[in-house]
């Protein structure tokens, strides 16, 4: 019998607030160590936390986007553990009364879509950061991240492969970016993943799970889970029990950190300095937040495919980010053909965005003008791409740019002259074409385009060539 893999995820997402969860220290990334700190986030005696209303609102918005049930009242709790980057000796989190429970997210790329159930979404503060490579023989601690607001999203053990785990994370990240609750920048630690895995024979109860902590790329999650699955299968095949443990994969290989604690080891209890969160009293309108949610990625993919006849692949690429999807629909609103617009957005626009700031640089109405000029024969496809590249760097109307670059296709008497010139200069090719060697037409068209410096209208040039040759 084969082994079945069972995976659950805990996803930690930094909320897009300007200040921390319980104080007004900034959350900006990249400051010098220990600059964004105060008595509250350092846990100094007598300092009292005050909840950040915007963080709670964004957490509610995130919960609604993933289909969770938001509770009017929730409670902060103290989670006790002792580590150098946790100055208070406990983390303010939520335990038995979280902000939201339930919900589901479809695995990205699954066909048909398969939902993964969510257990809960709760608020918590981040810990600091231990730095092991700054001073030889010592560990330094940067407390700038202490108190940064997070939501933790916990899945049920519904995933059955490392690839499915990556697909779920991709879908979840896209949803959170669409509703603008986080930038999800994994390089800056805005999204981090803990993953647990066990193996069992099909139909058996869940096996002993092991966990990999604090991963900040989806490829790292997939690799770590593959390694952990292989380790557990080898252990079980050898007849040995799997021991509950927590691993780090920071170096690219699994390294045991500690035996995994249970919830009672953290000695949770309600935080005496923080009253329950009551959304209504805090002025957070859950129904209003639900109404304000944008069209979510899965729904937008279906709509684009149905309305504009796009393939599932094209619709998925075009809805890869909310900015790109909005841009595509703005190009359509400016009059572009849906399929042609899709090809341009997925090709030149995306390539240009990667070279620039990551967002499209050519205004949607100007891209629509380029697409229209190619469609009506004013520009060739290659000339259109040259005009696009030019207006991405310079604030200029596409038709003015085409004229300035000499790229407007010629259809006047000059075109007839180039055709006559090529016919006269290539009698052998003309004879072979008249004898039925059709591929020679391509050669003659190439000569016409060369003679015109690429400015000849190909369709009109072909018509004239056929007319000249009878």
C-alpha positions as a printed NumPy array, in Angstrom:
array([[  0.   ,   0.   ,   0.   ],
       [  1.15 ,   3.543,  -0.704],
       [  1.497,   6.244,   1.905],
       [ -0.935,   9.151,   1.921],
       [  0.437,  12.611,   2.715],
       [ -1.573,  14.943,   4.96 ],
       [ -0.588,  18.62 ,   5.153],
       [ -1.85 ,  21.652,   7.037],
       [ -0.595,  25.221,   6.825],
       [ -0.314,  28.221,   9.134],
       [  0.124,  31.391,   7.095],
       [  1.318,  34.573,   8.827],
       [  0.431,  37.75 ,   6.929],
       [  1.577,  41.252,   7.866],
       [ -1.271,  43.742,   7.646],
       [ -0.801,  46.924,   5.63 ],
       [ -0.885,  49.416,   8.503],
       [  1.442,  52.353,   9.074],
       [  1.854,  51.551,  12.781],
       [  2.154,  48.472,  14.957],
       [ -0.664,  46.493,  16.535],
       [ -0.521,  47.99 ,  20.022],
       [  1.59 ,  51.163,  19.701],
       [  2.31 ,  53.919,  17.194],
       [  5.79 ,  52.748,  16.162],
       [  6.091,  52.616,  12.347],
       [  6.085,  49.337,  10.451],
       [  8.434,  50.513,   7.661],
       [ 10.809,  47.839,   6.39 ],
       [ 14.564,  48.367,   6.23 ],
       [ 15.233,  50.705,   9.154],
       [ 18.421,  50.381,  11.182],
       [ 18.141,  47.71 ,  13.91 ],
       [ 16.099,  48.657,  16.98 ],
       [ 14.994,  52.064,  15.665],
       [ 11.234,  51.4  ,  15.516],
       [ 10.722,  50.474,  19.149],
       [  9.076,  51.929,  22.265],
       [  8.213,  50.808,  25.823],
       [  5.043,  49.054,  24.578],
       [  6.595,  46.839,  21.898],
       [  9.667,  46.228,  24.086],
       [  7.416,  45.07 ,  26.933],
       [  8.823,  47.485,  29.508],
       [  7.114,  47.583,  32.932],
       [  4.066,  49.837,  33.114],
       [  3.563,  50.103,  29.337],
       [  0.006,  49.291,  28.231],
       [ -1.075,  48.144,  24.755],
       [ -3.844,  49.89 ,  22.784],
       [ -5.282,  47.965,  19.791],
       [ -4.833,  49.428,  16.302],
       [ -8.328,  49.835,  14.832],
       [ -7.062,  49.761,  11.24 ],
       [ -5.342,  46.43 ,  11.851],
       [ -8.612,  44.966,  13.141],
       [-10.494,  46.348,  10.117],
       [ -7.993,  44.84 ,   7.666],
       [ -8.175,  41.508,   9.488],
       [-11.981,  41.564,   9.115],
       [-11.576,  42.329,   5.413],
       [ -9.151,  39.416,   4.985],
       [-11.517,  37.05 ,   6.781],
       [-14.449,  38.044,   4.571],
       [-12.368,  37.563,   1.413],
       [-11.597,  33.937,   2.313],
       [-15.17 ,  33.141,   3.308],
       [-14.653,  33.012,   7.065],
       [-17.323,  33.817,   9.645],
       [-16.375,  37.016,  11.463],
       [-17.309,  37.118,  15.152],
       [-18.615,  40.32 ,  16.673],
       [-16.559,  39.688,  19.805],
       [-13.114,  38.117,  20.091],
       [-10.43 ,  38.041,  22.75 ],
       [ -6.678,  38.649,  22.931],
       [ -4.656,  36.099,  24.864],
       [ -1.077,  35.768,  26.042],
       [  0.928,  32.937,  24.475],
       [  3.951,  32.225,  26.629],
       [  7.291,  31.036,  25.321],
       [ 10.815,  32.147,  25.956],
       [ 13.071,  33.149,  23.092],
       [ 15.576,  36.02 ,  22.738],
       [ 13.472,  37.88 ,  20.151],
       [ 10.356,  37.95 ,  22.374],
       [ 11.048,  40.687,  24.949],
       [  7.882,  40.255,  27.035],
       [  8.28 ,  36.499,  27.387],
       [  4.858,  36.124,  25.771],
       [  3.174,  36.989,  22.486],
       [ -0.206,  38.728,  22.339],
       [ -2.319,  36.513,  20.103],
       [ -5.787,  34.954,  20.064],
       [ -6.631,  31.446,  21.214],
       [-10.104,  30.111,  21.997],
       [-11.98 ,  33.216,  20.815],
       [-10.453,  34.189,  17.46 ],
       [-11.65 ,  36.965,  15.191],
       [-12.96 ,  34.562,  12.528],
       [-13.496,  30.853,  11.916],
       [-14.246,  28.634,   8.937],
       [-13.984,  29.529,   5.27 ],
       [-12.347,  27.867,   2.268],
       [ -9.971,  28.653,  -0.592],
       [ -9.665,  26.74 ,  -3.872],
       [ -6.226,  25.392,  -4.762],
       [ -4.736,  27.454,  -7.58 ],
       [ -4.548,  25.499, -10.824],
       [ -6.723,  22.626,  -9.6  ],
       [ -9.142,  21.416, -12.273],
       [-11.843,  21.165, -11.173],
       [-11.291,  23.599,  -8.323],
       [-10.861,  21.829,  -4.99 ],
       [-11.566,  23.839,  -1.851],
       [ -9.33 ,  23.581,   1.189],
       [-11.175,  24.254,   4.436],
       [ -9.888,  26.93 ,   6.779],
       [ -9.987,  26.486,  10.526],
       [ -9.53 ,  30.062,  11.74 ],
       [ -8.108,  33.527,  11.205],
       [ -6.792,  35.396,  14.208],
       [ -4.834,  38.54 ,  15.042],
       [ -1.452,  38.527,  16.712],
       [  1.696,  40.588,  17.08 ],
       [  4.964,  39.609,  15.454],
       [  8.135,  38.822,  17.365],
       [ 11.567,  40.317,  16.717],
       [ 14.281,  38.862,  14.545],
       [ 17.376,  36.935,  15.622],
       [ 20.405,  37.707,  13.464],
       [ 23.033,  34.97 ,  13.51 ],
       [ 25.548,  36.247,  10.947],
       [ 26.262,  39.804,  12.108],
       [ 28.78 ,  39.13 ,  14.885],
       [ 30.969,  35.984,  14.93 ],
       [ 30.039,  33.728,  17.805],
       [ 27.038,  35.812,  18.854],
       [ 23.357,  36.188,  18.015],
       [ 22.067,  39.748,  17.657],
       [ 18.404,  40.669,  18.097],
       [ 16.514,  43.32 ,  16.118],
       [ 13.234,  44.282,  17.789],
       [ 11.897,  46.448,  14.938],
       [  9.35 ,  43.778,  13.994],
       [  8.093,  43.328,  17.558],
       [  4.427,  44.254,  17.624],
       [  3.936,  44.388,  13.834],
       [  0.297,  43.342,  13.175],
       [ -0.272,  39.898,  11.695],
       [ -3.165,  37.678,  10.847],
       [ -2.559,  33.96 ,  11.096],
       [ -4.653,  31.828,   8.744],
       [ -4.817,  28.144,   9.725],
       [ -6.018,  25.473,   7.312],
       [ -7.582,  22.125,   8.059],
       [ -5.374,  19.118,   7.123],
       [ -6.941,  18.93 ,   3.653],
       [ -3.827,  19.122,   1.475],
       [ -2.444,  15.911,   0.023],
       [  0.835,  16.918,  -1.63 ],
       [  3.542,  19.61 ,  -1.463],
       [  2.354,  20.799,  -4.884],
       [ -1.167,  21.338,  -3.54 ],
       [  0.297,  23.312,  -0.631],
       [  2.049,  25.605,  -3.093],
       [ -1.147,  25.974,  -5.13 ],
       [ -3.153,  26.963,  -2.066],
       [ -0.552,  29.518,  -0.993],
       [ -0.556,  31.023,  -4.496],
       [ -4.356,  31.392,  -4.404],
       [ -4.374,  32.791,  -0.869],
       [ -1.668,  35.363,  -1.619],
       [ -3.566,  36.539,  -4.701],
       [ -6.793,  37.006,  -2.733],
       [ -5.065,  39.005,   0.016],
       [ -3.38 ,  41.245,  -2.563],
       [ -6.697,  41.8  ,  -4.394],
       [ -8.411,  43.067,  -1.234],
       [ -5.361,  45.192,  -0.301],
       [ -4.884,  43.927,   3.244],
       [ -1.165,  43.194,   2.752],
       [  1.569,  43.625,   0.172],
       [  2.472,  39.927,   0.787],
       [  6.131,  40.756,   0.062],
       [  7.829,  37.511,   1.047],
       [ 11.334,  38.948,   0.69 ],
       [ 10.502,  41.48 ,   3.413],
       [  8.754,  38.916,   5.624],
       [  5.198,  40.125,   4.978],
       [  4.072,  36.55 ,   4.331],
       [  5.618,  33.576,   6.103],
       [  4.523,  29.966,   6.293],
       [  4.637,  27.195,   8.887],
       [  3.688,  23.798,   7.447],
       [  2.914,  20.511,   9.192],
       [  2.919,  17.08 ,   7.577],
       [  2.165,  13.494,   8.468],
       [  1.867,  10.272,   6.48 ],
       [ -0.601,   7.428,   6.89 ],
       [ -2.016,   4.449,   5.074],
       [ -5.227,   5.408,   3.237],
       [ -8.185,   5.161,   5.6  ],
       [ -6.078,   5.194,   8.771],
       [ -6.285,   7.943,  11.427],
       [ -3.929,  10.907,  11.108],
       [ -0.308,  10.112,  11.811],
       [  2.152,  11.99 ,  14.013],
       [  2.77 ,  15.374,  12.438],
       [  6.031,  17.22 ,  12.146],
       [  6.351,  20.933,  11.392],
       [  8.662,  23.15 ,   9.34 ],
       [  8.787,  26.751,  10.559],
       [  9.126,  30.229,   9.147],
       [  9.495,  29.753,   5.386],
       [  9.372,  32.826,   3.159],
       [  9.027,  31.421,  -0.362],
       [  6.564,  28.997,  -1.91 ],
       [  9.355,  26.997,  -3.531],
       [ 10.97 ,  26.608,  -0.084],
       [  7.67 ,  25.33 ,   1.312],
       [  7.339,  22.774,  -1.477],
       [ 10.94 ,  21.557,  -1.145],
       [ 10.766,  21.31 ,   2.652],
       [  7.517,  19.341,   2.556],
       [  8.927,  16.964,  -0.063],
       [ 11.954,  16.338,   2.151],
       [  9.809,  15.885,   5.273],
       [  7.46 ,  13.481,   3.462],
       [ 10.398,  11.391,   2.231],
       [ 11.869,  11.346,   5.75 ],
       [  8.635,  10.144,   7.321],
       [  8.02 ,   7.498,   4.659],
       [ 11.553,   6.152,   5.156],
       [ 11.02 ,   6.096,   8.923],
       [  7.67 ,   4.302,   8.687],
       [  8.933,   1.827,   6.089],
       [ 11.718,   0.908,   8.521],
       [  9.125,   0.164,  11.212],
       [ 10.119,   3.102,  13.415],
       [  7.649,   5.603,  14.882],
       [  7.658,   9.212,  13.751],
       [  8.511,  11.546,  16.633],
       [  6.772,  14.895,  16.939],
       [  9.311,  17.627,  16.159],
       [  9.775,  21.064,  14.678],
       [ 12.27 ,  21.698,  11.888],
       [ 13.93 ,  24.675,  10.278],
       [ 14.647,  24.708,   6.538],
       [ 16.512,  28.027,   6.501],
       [ 19.705,  26.46 ,   5.141],
       [ 17.873,  24.474,   2.449],
       [ 17.964,  21.251,   4.461],
       [ 15.821,  20.134,   7.384],
       [ 17.3  ,  20.79 ,  10.806],
       [ 15.601,  19.806,  14.067],
       [ 14.868,  22.867,  16.231],
       [ 12.944,  21.39 ,  19.16 ],
       [ 10.217,  19.005,  20.209],
       [  6.891,  20.502,  19.237],
       [  4.933,  22.076,  22.071],
       [  1.222,  21.484,  22.556],
       [ -1.182,  24.344,  23.203],
       [ -1.107,  23.785,  26.976],
       [  2.668,  24.309,  26.925],
       [  2.087,  27.907,  25.914],
       [ -0.08 ,  28.569,  29.021],
       [ -2.617,  30.666,  27.148],
       [ -4.825,  32.962,  29.208],
       [ -6.812,  36.146,  28.386],
       [ -4.622,  39.231,  28.306],
       [ -5.597,  41.266,  31.386],
       [ -4.517,  44.547,  29.745],
       [ -6.803,  44.19 ,  26.714],
       [-10.605,  44.079,  26.776],
       [-12.474,  41.947,  24.235],
       [-12.589,  43.272,  20.665],
       [-16.176,  44.341,  19.981],
       [-16.405,  45.259,  16.321],
       [-19.564,  47.322,  16.568],
       [-18.238,  49.43 ,  19.432],
       [-14.981,  49.889,  17.523],
       [-16.936,  51.315,  14.589],
       [-16.091,  48.451,  12.218],
       [-19.029,  47.734,   9.903],
       [-18.692,  44.098,   8.839],
       [-21.568,  44.318,   6.342],
       [-20.035,  47.448,   4.827],
       [-16.633,  45.776,   4.519],
       [-18.305,  42.862,   2.748],
       [-20.001,  45.209,   0.264],
       [-16.717,  47.001,  -0.412],
       [-14.821,  43.838,  -1.381],
       [-13.682,  43.874,  -5.012],
       [-14.442,  41.065,  -7.436],
       [-12.187,  38.252,  -6.262],
       [ -9.708,  36.458,  -8.562],
       [-11.672,  33.246,  -9.211],
       [-14.869,  35.127, -10.063],
       [-12.966,  37.548, -12.284],
       [-11.284,  34.7  , -14.178],
       [-14.653,  33.107, -14.897],
       [-16.187,  36.401, -16.013],
       [-13.337,  37.306, -18.374],
       [-13.391,  33.838, -19.917],
       [-17.17 ,  33.858, -20.381],
       [-17.582,  37.467, -21.555],
       [-14.595,  37.78 , -23.862],
       [-14.054,  34.195, -25.005],
       [-10.613,  33.941, -23.418],
       [ -8.942,  30.625, -22.687],
       [ -8.608,  29.549, -19.059],
       [ -4.85 ,  30.173, -19.302],
       [ -5.241,  33.694, -20.685],
       [ -7.847,  34.587, -18.06 ],
       [ -5.565,  33.288, -15.295],
       [ -2.596,  35.353, -16.495],
       [ -4.661,  38.518, -16.948],
       [ -6.087,  38.237, -13.426],
       [ -2.722,  37.436, -11.876],
       [ -2.893,  40.772, -10.09 ],
       [ -5.701,  43.252,  -9.574],
       [ -3.62 ,  45.99 , -11.223],
       [ -3.132,  43.916, -14.374],
       [ -6.786,  42.851, -14.555],
       [ -7.959,  46.453, -14.135],
       [ -5.524,  47.55 , -16.833],
       [ -6.732,  44.901, -19.292],
       [-10.348,  45.92 , -18.841],
       [ -9.393,  49.589, -19.249],
       [ -7.803,  48.703, -22.615],
       [-11.059,  47.026, -23.642],
       [-13.052,  50.06 , -22.492],
       [-10.863,  52.16 , -24.812],
       [-12.073,  50.09 , -27.775],
       [ -9.507,  47.294, -28.221],
       [-10.421,  43.795, -29.403],
       [-10.46 ,  41.44 , -26.358],
       [ -8.184,  38.757, -27.83 ],
       [ -5.713,  41.217, -29.341],
       [ -5.658,  43.17 , -26.091],
       [ -4.988,  39.944, -24.176],
       [ -2.022,  39.119, -26.432],
       [ -0.534,  42.601, -26.005],
       [ -1.054,  42.724, -22.233],
       [  0.395,  39.235, -21.693],
       [  3.308,  40.002, -24.035],
       [  4.803,  43.501, -24.382],
       [  2.974,  45.008, -21.396],
       [  4.073,  42.35 , -18.901],
       [  7.633,  42.345, -20.249],
       [  7.812,  46.14 , -19.949],
       [  6.323,  46.073, -16.44 ],
       [  8.994,  43.634, -15.256],
       [ 11.704,  45.969, -16.522],
       [ 10.086,  48.983, -14.874],
       [  8.218,  49.404, -11.598],
       [  6.119,  46.258, -11.986],
       [  3.03 ,  48.176, -13.182],
       [  2.059,  48.954, -16.802],
       [  3.725,  52.18 , -17.97 ],
       [  1.731,  52.812, -21.168],
       [ -1.733,  54.271, -20.456],
       [ -4.556,  51.918, -21.421],
       [ -6.031,  54.254, -24.042],
       [ -2.641,  54.557, -25.785],
       [ -2.206,  50.796, -25.9  ],
       [ -5.696,  50.554, -27.396],
       [ -4.613,  53.097, -30.052],
       [ -1.549,  50.985, -30.921],
       [ -3.694,  47.857, -31.184],
       [ -6.157,  49.724, -33.412],
       [ -3.363,  51.025, -35.668],
       [ -2.069,  47.463, -36.16 ],
       [ -5.591,  46.187, -36.82 ],
       [ -6.348,  48.78 , -39.509],
       [ -2.991,  48.344, -41.214],
       [ -1.502,  51.699, -40.249],
       [  1.289,  49.834, -38.418],
       [  2.735,  46.388, -38.902],
       [  2.902,  44.098, -35.873],
       [  6.625,  44.746, -35.467],
       [  6.174,  48.481, -35.964],
       [  3.444,  48.432, -33.329],
       [  5.854,  46.871, -30.84 ],
       [  8.453,  49.524, -31.626],
       [  5.9  ,  52.279, -31.07 ],
       [  4.841,  50.651, -27.795],
       [  8.454,  50.543, -26.595],
       [  8.888,  54.202, -27.551],
       [  5.819,  55.491, -25.734],
       [  6.69 ,  53.417, -22.657],
       [  9.746,  55.666, -22.293],
       [  8.319,  58.936, -23.614],
       [  5.036,  60.777, -23.056],
       [  3.841,  60.783, -26.663],
       [  0.76 ,  59.966, -28.711],
       [  1.195,  56.615, -30.526],
       [  0.476,  58.02 , -33.997],
       [  2.93 ,  60.893, -33.461],
       [  5.55 ,  58.368, -32.307],
       [  4.909,  56.206, -35.388],
       [  5.336,  59.213, -37.677],
       [  8.473,  60.377, -35.864],
       [ 10.022,  56.907, -36.165],
       [  8.962,  56.522, -39.826],
       [  6.935,  53.399, -39.062],
       [  3.583,  54.276, -40.625],
       [  2.819,  51.746, -43.366],
       [  2.808,  53.133, -46.911],
       [ -0.212,  52.51 , -49.171],
       [  0.202,  55.286, -51.75 ],
       [  1.938,  55.363, -55.157],
       [  5.3  ,  54.636, -53.529],
       [  4.076,  51.118, -52.752],
       [  3.376,  50.392, -56.444],
       [  6.869,  51.63 , -57.277],
       [  8.51 ,  49.241, -54.795],
       [  6.483,  46.308, -56.154],
       [  7.447,  47.135, -59.755],
       [ 11.085,  47.529, -58.702],
       [ 11.196,  44.091, -57.062],
       [  9.372,  42.385, -59.969],
       [ 11.832,  43.901, -62.455],
       [ 14.88 ,  42.966, -60.375],
       [ 13.889,  39.302, -59.856],
       [ 12.762,  37.788, -63.197],
       [ 13.789,  34.256, -62.214],
       [ 11.717,  34.355, -59.02 ],
       [  8.777,  35.792, -60.961],
       [  9.001,  32.948, -63.49 ],
       [  9.121,  30.284, -60.769],
       [  6.129,  31.822, -59.012],
       [  4.144,  31.833, -62.265],
       [  5.124,  28.185, -62.75 ],
       [  3.389,  27.327, -59.446],
       [  6.265,  27.499, -56.93 ],
       [  4.148,  29.335, -54.344],
       [  6.844,  29.623, -51.676],
       [  8.692,  32.143, -53.868],
       [  5.938,  34.658, -52.996],
       [  7.418,  34.915, -49.527],
       [ 10.809,  35.812, -50.981],
       [  9.33 ,  38.526, -53.172],
       [  7.338,  39.969, -50.271],
       [ 10.527,  40.063, -48.221],
       [ 12.254,  41.984, -51.008],
       [  9.375,  44.475, -51.135],
       [  9.523,  45.022, -47.372],
       [ 13.301,  45.456, -47.599],
       [ 13.   ,  47.965, -50.432],
       [ 10.469,  49.958, -48.425],
       [ 12.497,  49.915, -45.228],
       [  9.708,  47.912, -43.596],
       [  7.103,  50.594, -44.282],
       [  5.098,  48.821, -47.007],
       [  1.61 ,  47.69 , -46.027],
       [  1.996,  43.88 , -46.41 ],
       [ -1.617,  43.242, -47.373],
       [ -1.703,  45.955, -50.03 ],
       [  1.754,  44.944, -51.263],
       [  0.629,  41.337, -51.724],
       [ -2.482,  42.486, -53.564],
       [ -0.4  ,  44.592, -55.941],
       [  2.126,  41.78 , -56.447],
       [ -0.641,  39.334, -57.387],
       [ -2.136,  41.947, -59.693],
       [  1.207,  42.535, -61.442],
       [  1.749,  38.811, -61.957],
       [ -1.769,  38.069, -63.105]])
